[in-house]
Amino acid sequence: MKTRQQIVAGNWKMNKTLAEGCELATEIAQRLKATNAQVVLCTPYIHLPLVHDLIKDVANLNLGAQNCHQEDKGAYTGEISVEMLKSVGVDYVILGHSERREYFGESDELLAKKVDKVLAGGLLPIFCCGESLEIRDADTHIEHVQAQIKAGLFHLSAADFEKVVIAYEPIWAIGTGRTASPEQAQDMHAAIRSLLVEQYGAEIAEATSILYGGSVNGGNAAVLFAQPDVDGGLVGGASLKAEEFITIVEATK
């Protein structure tokens, strides 16, 4: 049985040229001190092979992709497969980020297939869930997030589910400068863990890492990560600055 892991994943999104990305990865690798947390750099696809070589010898520093396709191969122009990601040393794959759901129409059914493909390939999915401001204001946010988790993950066996990382991202707090209060984050994370207890039992639920992903930065990371059910962060803009990203990593429990 695994123990709950602190994780800080940097989602670079569509930022940094190849040279800039290599410079950023090198600086993070040089600045990263001994940590019990797993640190993940989720770079654009073009960066993956070179960043892998830059960070491969640094303890607890891992490589992540921002998405993948649900099929093994074929006529899917512009897409990338799990086997391609494995071939360049990827460890984690972000799935179901709110931007993929909103801008690219990714459904719960599609994401369930992607989760299966990532697990079958031996990689670790970071499964995103979250609500819009409208859903939050309607006070249906817990039901909404729990429904996303049920649809995307609850077809998994207990053995497969143990490999999943969940990232809660309040959509209204991404790139807006707004952040869920520590209490709001804890309430949602606790509700997610309670749902996991119902489906997989207390032991697996307690071992599952649930990350917070809504405008995490060097100033708020410590208070967010201090919450009992917040196990690190999925970091956007702040992951593009090596010094601030390291500050976030150092805020883990």
Secondary structure, 3 states (H helix, E strand, C coil): CCCCCCEEEEECCCCCCHHHHHHHHHHHHHHCCCCCCEEEEECCHHHHHHHHHHHCCCCCEEEEECCCCCCCCCCCCCCCCHHHHHHCCCCEEEECCHHHHHHCCCCHHHHHHHHHHHHHCCCEEEEEECCCHHHHHCCCHHHHHHHHHHHHHCCCCHHHHCCCEEEECCHHHCCCCCCCCHHHHHHHHHHHHHHHHHHHCHHHHHHCCEEECCCCCCCCHHHHHCCCCCCEEEECHHHHCHHHHHHHHHCCC
